[in-house]
Amino acid sequence: MSADDKQRRVWDRHAAGYDRQMNLLERRFLRDTRAWICRQATGDTLEVAVGTGRNLPYYAADVRLTGVDLSPRMLEIARRRAADLGRQADLRLGTAHQLDFPDASFDSVVCTLSLCAIPDDRRAVAEMIRVLRPGGLLLLADHVVGATRAVRAVQRLLELVSVPAAGEHFRRRPITHVAAAGLHIEKHERFARGVVERLAARRPA
């Protein structure tokens, strides 16, 4: 079984309860992160790992949205949410490891709370940059390695269970891949003892 197939099974299994689980975590730790990310998206926008569509209410009305996710059950919920919101969106099956779009297809690419569980986060970031137009904006938010030794120690222990069980990593730092790829980081915030990080990075024109 491939890494993508394993993650598909994990997210299909958790789809029905995902929103309920996230409600408390978001209120306590994420602040206004979804709005912070989505209000910066413009034009043709791709959301990678769109999940159940929790970001959908936060995009501007004139954003032309495409979303991909590898879980059919998560996408079912996202499509219902889009319909309830009256939101036009092209929501389709796909993997972050190999985005099925030509180079330079989107003005903005969004990924929130997903690189922690995508098997190869470096490859996923490279794919997001590939489909981003020159001058386009990459918008990322995730839980990352903590800023203090005590937090990092707890995260290390959590990964002993979370990585084998669900592919969930707590000590990644996607911003390092973004910077290494040569994007200009225009906005960057880190809070909750360094565990939550969000950024906006511009691909050179």
Secondary structure, DSSP 4 states (H G I P E B T S, - for coil): --HHHHHHHHHHHHHHHHHHHHHHHIIIIITTHHHHHHTT--SEEEEET-TT-TTGGGS-TT-EEEEEES-HHHHHHHHHHHHHHT--EEEEE--TTS-SS-TT-EEEEEEES-TTTSS-HHHHHHHHHHTEEEEEEEEEEEE---SSHHHHHHHHHHHHHHHHHH---SS--HHHHHHHTT-EEEEEEEETTTTEEEEEEEPP-
